Amino acid sequence: MTAQPEHSGASQFSPPMRTLAELREALSTWGFPDDRQEFEKELDAIDLDDLTRVRELTQAYRHRILMRYDPAAMAALARPTGDVDAELRRKLAEAEAEAEADR
């Protein structure tokens, strides 16, 4: 799992997650199913002296909890693949048209 950018429409809900103990509790209580177990598995697999990797991992799981209570994020996750594919193709076509017009 990689660190994710903060979602712009984040809701007001935010359990305490400033320590590993608080993050573990939040994952158990508020996370997606199996988040806590996956977090522990990934944490066990990294070198705790690699602070960058530890930070990335904790940020990614914090973000998962925040996303879970953000209606816009959950709606985006629930979109059918075909809708996302069509939107990406449309945006790519628009970008190509703009680039062609700039030439």
N, C-alpha and C positions, 0 to 999 in steps of 0.2 A: 504494500500500500504506500502511496506517496502522499506528501502533504498537499492539501488542497487550498485554493485561495478562499478567503472569507467570502461568504455568500452575501450579496448586497441587501437582500430582503430578510435578513435574519430576524427572527422573532425576539420578543423580550425574554423568553424563557432561557435560563442558563444556570444549570446546577453548578455548584462549586467544583472546579477542576484545576486547581492551582498546584496540587501535589499529585504524585503517583497514587497515593491512597485515595484521594478524592476522585481522580480520574477512574480508578478501578470501581469505586462505588457508583459513579455516574454511569459507567458502562453496564454494570450489573442491573441498575435500576431503570435507566432511561435509554440505553443503547438498543441497536438492532439485535435480533436474536444472534447469539454466538459471538457478538462483538468482544465481550470480555475474554472468552477463550482464545479468540484469534489474536487479540492484543497480547495476551500472555505468551502465546506461541511465538509471535514475532519479536517480542521483547527478549525472550529467552535465546533467540537465534542471533541477536546482534551483540557486539562488543560494547559493554556499558561505558568504556572509555571513549567511544566514538560519540561524543556529545552531539554532534551534528545529526547523526542518525537517530539518536534517542529523541532529540527535539523534533525531528521530522515525523517520527512515529507517533509521539504524543500529540502533536498538532493535528495529524490526520485523524486520530480517533476522537479528539475533542471536536473537530469539525463534523464528524459523523453524528455526534449527539446534537450539535446545533442544527444540522440539516434536518434531523428527524422531526424537529419542532418548528421548522420553517415551511409554511404552506406552499410557498412558491417553489422551494427546492423539492419538496415531495411531489408536487404536480409535474415538475420537470422530469423527475425519475420515473413517473408513471406514464410518460408519453410513449406511444407506440414507436417502435423502431422505424417504421415506414414514414411517420410524420417527421422524425428527426432527420432521416435520410433526405426527404424531399426538401426540407428547409436548408440543409447544408448544400444540396445541389443548386438550389435557387440562389443562395448567397455566393457560391463560387461562380455561377454564371454572371451575377451582377458585378462581382469583382473583376472578372475577365472583361466584361463590357466596359467598365470604367478604365481599366488599364489600356484597352484598345483605343478608347476615346482620347486618352492622354498622349498617345504616340503620335 
